[in-house]
Amino acid sequence: MTVDTLEQGNGRAEPVRIYEGRDIEEMRQVVGGRLSPHRLTVLGAQRTPSRFRAFHEGAVGLYDLVYGAPVRLLVQELPDFYNVVLPQAGTGLLVVNGTALPSPLCVAGPGDVVSMDWDHRAVNGSLALSRAVVDEVAAVRLGDVPREPLRFRRPHLDRADPAVRSWLALVGAFRQFLLSPLALRPGLGVRHFERLLVDTLLDVQAHSWNDEVPGLGTTMLPSALRRATEFCADHAHEPVSVSDIARAARVGVRTLREGFRTHLGTTPLAYLRRVRLDRVHHDLTALGAGRATGSVTEVACRWGFTHLGRFSAEYRRVYGRLPSDTAKGRS
């Protein structure tokens, strides 16, 4: 039976059960309506109930799926979204556009034909990136949205690649964040994570837009650096990617990174993080002086710091005391 939608959640930070039961055909219909229509063939006895849960739905969706039986799924043509398959348990075989992949860990996009075989133990995550958010990131990187949808040059995500492992760790952090109370608070958190996941995937996995990034030179002029730092100051409260900063500075991402390294001895995102940390310090100082109300957690989340342990350590390194000390007015 269909259980819940995200809008019917009970306010706790937990995944929402979209479907749970033993009717695999109903499971197929629910998954097809949420993600992509597909054909499903049951290859053996069902041993456990089927389950479909949503951790988050938006520009980026995060789900997990259990069929409880050996099944074969065929997606004739993915619609306007990119699906990252994240196997968590069991075994499977994926074939994308007629080519069998070395492992089920993969990303497929609009127009791809995907076949999946899963055993009864399979538990799979699905990270669904809307074409709209991918196009939005592309517009920032390229200055315009290409006419053709992005295509990844190879669907297989190679876990042996350190960059891929780092990106998967980021997905894991996103999942953890969604299960934390911080995800229920307003602020940068979820939107920042959504754009960050897309932007970094485009850095990690070769794709058809790699060659379209315009050559904007390799020297960053002081005026461009000023535009970049002013953008960071003006938009620190918003989800910002390195591509956003490059666009504001009117230079390419590589030029931006080189300019920050040469002139400021840091990276664009590290600079932005320091701006946000300064804003946190300002707000915590106001708490300590009685000019504002709230908590350290609320202030940190408002400025995009979602991992409180790392935030606390970074704050102490910069300011020489814990954020809670500042919030209590201790010097």
C-alpha positions in Angstrom: 0.0 0.0 0.0 1.0 3.6 -0.5 1.8 5.1 2.9 2.8 8.7 2.8 4.1 11.6 0.8 6.7 14.0 2.0 4.0 16.6 2.6 2.3 14.3 5.0 5.4 13.8 7.2 5.2 14.0 10.9 7.9 16.7 11.3 10.6 14.3 12.4 13.8 13.9 10.4 13.2 10.4 9.0 12.7 8.9 5.5 9.1 8.9 4.3 7.6 5.5 3.3 6.0 6.0 -0.1 5.2 2.4 -0.5 5.4 -0.8 1.6 3.8 -4.1 0.9 3.9 -7.3 -1.2 2.3 -6.1 -4.4 5.3 -5.7 -6.7 3.1 -4.4 -9.5 1.8 -1.6 -7.3 5.4 -1.0 -6.3 6.3 -0.7 -10.0 3.5 1.8 -10.6 4.5 4.0 -7.6 8.2 4.0 -8.5 7.3 4.7 -12.1 5.1 7.6 -11.1 7.8 9.1 -8.9 10.9 8.4 -11.0 10.6 6.8 -14.5 8.0 4.5 -16.2 9.5 1.0 -16.7 8.8 -2.6 -17.3 9.4 -5.0 -14.5 9.7 -8.8 -14.6 9.7 -10.9 -11.5 12.4 -13.6 -11.8 11.7 -15.6 -8.6 9.8 -15.8 -5.3 9.2 -12.7 -3.2 10.9 -13.2 0.2 10.4 -9.9 1.9 8.0 -6.9 1.4 8.8 -4.3 -1.2 9.7 -0.8 0.1 10.1 2.6 -1.5 11.2 5.5 0.7 12.1 9.1 0.1 14.7 10.9 2.1 14.2 14.1 0.2 12.3 15.4 -2.9 13.2 18.5 -4.7 15.6 19.6 -7.4 17.6 16.6 -6.1 15.7 13.6 -4.8 17.1 10.8 -2.6 15.3 7.5 -2.4 15.9 3.9 -1.5 14.2 0.9 -3.0 13.7 -2.8 -2.0 11.8 -5.2 -4.1 12.3 -8.3 -1.9 12.4 -10.6 -5.0 14.8 -11.1 -7.9 13.6 -8.7 -10.6 14.5 -7.2 -14.0 13.7 -3.6 -14.7 13.8 -2.0 -18.2 13.7 1.7 -18.7 13.2 2.3 -22.4 14.3 5.9 -22.2 15.0 8.0 -19.1 12.9 11.2 -19.0 14.4 14.6 -18.1 16.4 13.7 -15.1 19.7 12.0 -14.2 19.6 8.9 -12.0 22.6 7.9 -9.9 22.2 4.2 -8.8 23.7 3.7 -5.4 23.8 0.0 -4.5 23.7 -0.7 -0.7 23.1 -4.4 -0.4 22.7 -7.5 -2.6 24.0 -7.9 -6.1 22.9 -6.7 -9.5 23.8 -6.2 -13.1 23.2 -3.0 -15.0 23.3 -2.5 -18.8 23.2 1.0 -20.2 22.6 1.6 -23.9 23.5 -2.0 -24.6 26.8 -2.1 -22.5 27.1 -4.1 -19.3 28.7 -2.2 -16.6 31.5 -3.5 -14.3 29.4 -2.7 -11.2 25.9 -1.3 -10.6 27.2 2.0 -9.3 26.4 4.3 -12.2 24.8 7.5 -13.5 22.4 7.6 -16.5 20.6 10.5 -18.1 17.9 11.7 -20.4 17.5 9.3 -23.4 19.5 6.5 -21.9 18.1 2.9 -22.1 18.8 1.1 -18.8 18.3 -2.5 -17.8 18.8 -3.6 -14.2 18.8 -7.1 -12.7 18.6 -7.3 -8.9 18.6 -10.3 -6.5 16.1 -10.6 -3.7 18.5 -9.0 -1.2 19.1 -5.8 -3.2 18.7 -2.5 -1.5 19.5 0.4 -3.8 19.7 4.1 -3.3 18.6 6.5 -6.1 19.9 10.0 -6.4 17.6 11.8 -8.9 18.9 15.1 -10.3 16.4 17.0 -12.3 17.5 18.2 -15.7 16.4 21.7 -14.6 19.0 21.8 -11.8 21.7 20.3 -14.1 20.9 23.0 -16.7 21.1 25.7 -14.0 24.6 24.6 -13.0 25.5 24.5 -16.7 24.3 28.0 -17.3 26.5 29.2 -14.5 29.5 27.3 -15.8 29.1 28.1 -19.5 27.2 31.4 -19.4 24.2 29.8 -21.2 22.3 26.6 -21.3 23.4 24.2 -24.1 20.7 23.2 -26.5 21.4 19.5 -26.0 21.1 17.8 -22.6 24.3 16.8 -20.9 25.5 13.3 -21.5 28.0 11.5 -19.3 30.7 10.0 -21.4 30.6 6.8 -19.4 27.8 5.8 -17.0 30.0 3.7 -14.7 31.2 5.5 -11.5 34.5 3.9 -10.7 34.8 3.6 -6.9 38.6 3.1 -7.3 38.8 6.8 -8.4 39.5 8.9 -5.3 37.4 11.8 -6.7 34.4 9.4 -7.1 34.9 8.1 -3.5 35.0 11.7 -2.3 31.7 12.5 -4.2 30.1 9.4 -2.7 31.1 10.5 0.7 29.4 13.8 0.0 26.2 11.9 -1.0 26.5 10.0 2.4 26.8 13.4 4.2 23.7 14.6 2.4 21.8 11.5 3.6 23.0 12.1 7.1 22.1 15.7 7.0 18.6 14.9 5.8 18.1 12.5 8.8 19.3 15.2 11.3 17.1 17.8 12.9 19.1 20.4 11.0 17.3 19.4 7.8 14.0 20.7 9.3 15.4 24.2 9.9 15.2 27.0 7.4 18.5 28.2 5.9 21.1 27.2 3.4 21.4 23.5 4.2 19.4 21.5 1.7 19.6 23.9 -1.2 23.3 24.3 -0.8 23.7 20.5 -0.7 21.6 20.0 -3.9 23.7 22.4 -6.0 26.9 21.1 -4.5 26.1 17.5 -5.4 25.4 18.4 -9.0 28.4 20.8 -9.4 30.8 18.3 -7.9 29.4 15.4 -10.0 30.2 17.4 -13.1 33.7 17.8 -11.9 34.1 14.1 -11.1 32.5 12.4 -14.1 33.5 13.3 -17.7 30.6 14.6 -19.7 29.7 16.2 -23.1 29.9 19.8 -21.8 33.5 19.5 -20.7 34.8 21.0 -24.0 32.2 23.8 -24.1 33.7 25.8 -21.1 34.9 28.9 -22.8 38.5 29.8 -22.7 38.5 33.1 -20.7 42.2 33.4 -20.2 44.4 32.3 -17.3 45.2 35.6 -15.6 42.8 37.0 -13.0 42.8 40.8 -12.9 42.2 42.7 -9.6 38.8 43.8 -10.8 37.7 40.2 -11.3 39.0 39.3 -7.8 37.1 42.2 -6.3 33.9 41.1 -8.1 34.4 37.6 -6.7 35.0 38.6 -3.1 32.1 41.1 -3.2 29.9 38.3 -4.5 30.9 36.1 -1.6 30.1 38.9 0.9 26.7 39.7 -0.7 25.6 36.1 -1.2 27.1 34.3 1.8 23.5 33.6 3.1 22.7 31.7 -0.2 23.7 28.4 -1.6 26.8 29.3 -3.7 29.0 27.1 -5.9 32.5 27.8 -7.3 30.8 28.3 -10.7 28.5 30.9 -9.2 31.5 32.9 -8.0 33.3 32.5 -11.4 30.2 33.8 -13.2 30.0 36.8 -10.9 33.7 37.5 -11.5 33.3 37.0 -15.3 36.1 34.5 -15.5 36.4 30.7 -15.9 36.5 28.4 -12.9 40.1 27.5 -13.5 41.1 31.1 -13.7 39.1 31.9 -10.6 40.8 29.1 -8.6 44.3 30.2 -9.8 43.5 33.9 -9.0 42.5 33.1 -5.4 45.5 30.8 -5.0 47.9 33.5 -6.3 46.4 36.6 -4.7 44.8 35.3 -1.5 46.5 32.0 -0.8 43.2 30.1 -0.6 40.4 28.6 -2.7 37.2 30.4 -3.6 35.0 28.1 -1.5 37.5 28.3 1.5 37.2 32.1 1.2 33.4 31.9 1.1 33.5 29.6 4.1 35.6 32.1 6.1 33.1 34.8 5.2 30.3 32.7 6.6 32.4 31.9 9.7 32.8 35.6 10.3 29.1 36.0 10.0 28.5 33.2 12.5 31.0 34.9 14.9 29.1 38.2 14.5 25.8 36.6 15.2 27.2 34.6 18.2 28.7 37.8 19.6 25.3 39.4 19.4 23.8 36.4 21.3 26.5 36.7 24.0 25.8 40.4 24.4 22.0 39.8 24.6 21.3 41.6 21.4 19.8 38.5 19.7 18.2 35.2 20.6 18.7 31.7 19.3 21.2 28.9 19.7 24.6 28.0 18.3 23.0 25.3 16.2 20.5 27.7 14.6 23.2 30.2 13.8 25.5 27.6 12.3 22.8 26.1 10.1 21.7 29.5 9.0 25.1 30.1 7.6 25.5 26.7 6.0 27.5 24.8 8.6 25.6 21.5 8.9 28.3 19.3 10.5 28.5 20.8 14.0 31.6 18.9 15.1 33.7 20.2 12.2 32.2 23.6 12.5 33.1 23.8 16.2 36.6 22.7 15.5 37.1 25.2 12.7 35.6 28.0 14.8 37.9 27.2 17.7 40.9 27.2 15.4 40.1 30.6 14.0 38.8 32.4 17.1 40.6 30.5 19.9 37.4 29.5 21.7 34.3 27.3 21.3 31.2 28.9 19.6 29.3 28.1 22.8 31.7 30.3 24.7 31.1 33.3 22.4 27.3 32.7 22.6 27.5 32.9 26.4 29.6 36.1 26.3 32.8 34.4 27.5 36.1 35.9 26.2 
